[in-house]
Amino acid sequence: MPNFYHPDQIIRPEILALSAYHVPPATGMIKLDAMENPYPLPPVLREEIAQLTANAPVNRYPDASAASLKAALRQALSISDDMEILLGNGSDEIIQIIAMALARPGAVLISVEPAFVMFRMIAAFANIQYVGIPLKKDFSLDLETMLAAIAEHKPAVIFLAYPNNPTGNLFDSAAILSIIQATSGIVVVDEAYHAFADASFMDKLAQYPNLLLMRTLSKSGLAGLRLGLLIGRPEWLMQLEKVRLPYNIGIMTQLIAEKVLHHTAVLSEQAEAIKSERTIMSAFLGTIANIEVYPSDANFILFRIHAASQIFQALKKRKILIKNLDGTHPLLENCLRVTVGTPDENSQFCATFHTILSETV
Ligand SMILES: *Cc1c(COP(=O)(O)O)cnc(C)c1O
């Protein structure tokens, strides 16, 4: 009998030091924590999807190149013919593909803080050094510090979410362009919340050879399918494509996403409804005393309020789940993030929030 290793002896120390990405249970809750689109697809479209999936050849591997789905994406997102598309099982997987491909010894991945936590976590998975540059107090980019970090670390890649999560704001586009021009490495602009913002770097791809653009269908209504995409020059995507596992996009995702992309008006109407509700919710939150509500170009609202963690728990007790960011970063002290839901969910959130505040005062 050998002496079996304890996990501590053979798991990499960076992995031992991580805590797993926590997804809280949400059964029976009003779920306003994960930036999902709250609306189902219309019945006619669901019926068509039912037919498609009933006839899907699930005994066969899916199309490894997902050619038909890519063509639908190219059309729906107006992607130029000069640019290639790489598909991921969610954009999380694309972040991982990029990090794995670039993780030469000493390579550095830069992002800002607070930002999407997977940038930091995936850097650890892929064994690429992570450097997080704090945002300014108003959550804008600290360009001077970013440029100094670029000069010091010569990063292989910089990830910037546009709009940013969890803060909801769009960074100054001129500042992002300065970063793209200052770095020799690639810059990935992550437009996960593009559906709710009126800005994009899509039209900058042709001009900047080190710019790559990432999108996902998760926040605009298809989170359960897991489909993300990277758009960029063939010379970059050709290399990254080698790291992609051959059948990472399953047949159901390919069939359903392609079908829905032929009805993009459905998703854009839902995004418009979410944007109107965002205005209503921000206005409601703005009427509360001693609250700081941050402007949002995404489908969630960040706000700062005294005793945030207690308020979060009180909402949870009343079956409303939002996201508590207090304690996750110094700039997010007493911050909570609420995803914009349906009008009914949002009214319940607002009413419950009001009740809790009147009780705790
Ligand atoms: C939600 C989110 C993603 C991940 O989306 P998936 O496509 O569902 O993996 C990527 N980037 C940001 C900034 C996000 O908020």
The ligand as a Tripos MOL2 file, in Angstrom:
@<TRIPOS>MOLECULE
LIG
   15    15     1     0     0
SMALL
NO_CHARGES

@<TRIPOS>ATOM
      1 C1        -21.4260   37.7370  -16.2740 C.3       1 LIG1
      2 C2        -20.1390   38.2060  -16.8130 C.ar      1 LIG1
      3 C3        -19.3580   37.4130  -17.6610 C.ar      1 LIG1
      4 C4        -19.5690   35.9230  -17.8300 C.3       1 LIG1
      5 O1        -20.5720   35.5800  -18.5930 O.3       1 LIG1
      6 P1        -20.7950   34.0940  -19.1240 P.3       1 LIG1
      7 O2        -20.8390   34.3030  -20.5910 O.co2     1 LIG1
      8 O3        -22.0930   33.7180  -18.5290 O.co2     1 LIG1
      9 O4        -19.6760   33.2050  -18.7050 O.co2     1 LIG1
     10 C5        -18.2140   37.9430  -18.2200 C.ar      1 LIG1
     11 N1        -17.8340   39.1940  -17.9280 N.ar      1 LIG1
     12 C6        -18.5260   39.9800  -17.1030 C.ar      1 LIG1
     13 C7        -18.0430   41.3510  -16.8250 C.3       1 LIG1
     14 C8        -19.6930   39.5070  -16.5150 C.ar      1 LIG1
     15 O5        -20.3440   40.2860  -15.6330 O.3       1 LIG1
@<TRIPOS>BOND
     1     1     2 1
     2     2     3 ar
     3     2    14 ar
     4     3     4 1
     5     3    10 ar
     6     4     5 1
     7     5     6 1
     8     6     7 2
     9     6     8 1
    10     6     9 1
    11    10    11 ar
    12    11    12 ar
    13    12    13 1
    14    12    14 ar
    15    14    15 1
@<TRIPOS>SUBSTRUCTURE
     1 LIG1         1 GROUP 0 **** ****
